[in-house]
Amino acid sequence: GESVGLHLPTLSVQEGDNSIINCAYSNSASDYFIWYKQESGKGPQFIIDIRSNMDKRQGQRVTVLLNKTVKHLSLQIAATQPGDSAVYFCAERGSGNQFYFGTGTSLTVIP
Amino acid sequence: EPEVTQTPSHQVTQMGQEVILRCVPISNHLYFYWYRQILGQKVEFLVSFYNNEISEKSEIFDDQFSVERPDGSNFTLKIRSTKLEDSAMYFCASNQGLTDTQYFGPGTRLTVL
């Protein structure tokens, strides 16, 4: 089966600092990757995505980097705010239209 | 902004009972999904649905599970005979096209006693 994992289960950062959340995936054939944010009691919320033909994509305060050589995905959040505190998941699209999620990293922003 | 809705927010049932979880995807979306998340674990794909049929399903989605789009708005997940290990959050999601963003609903917490 597919395997998507995260390097760190928890991350604490000071407000205003940049955050980097990492993700490893196992299927070199995966063609599409997504980062989701999940706040307590809510469903996953789309943050940013990237296709396998790209290595970097930027959004508002967020950047996703894809390194296909080592099958690694990262999410960078600039100027982290208290509202960014949540669990962050990466997901990859494997065969067909199945998505595989990582276990999540809990980000805590310290005011 | 359009959103995916799910009902009920919390469902408690006895083991062996049938449950139906309901979802209303975003109206112009064509692809629909069910995921589950056991407490403290990762989100797991169950099934995707397009053009009134299942397009993908995972190993979790066995004969006890079924999905249906009974009308133009609802998308349901039925578990025929619930087991204790079916206790989880169940999320519905939808997107307009295969490569478009999936929007998730708030989830239904299923508790099997």
Interface residues (C-beta under 8 A of the other chain):
Chain A: G1 V4 Y32 I34 Y36 G41 K42 G43 P44 Q45 F46 D49 R51 F89 A91 G96 N97 Q98 F99 Y100 F101 G102 T103 G104
Chain B: V4 Y31 Y33 Y35 Q41 K42 V43 E44 F45 S48 S55 E56 S58 E59 F91 A93 L98 T99 T101 Q102 Y103 F104 G105 P106 G107
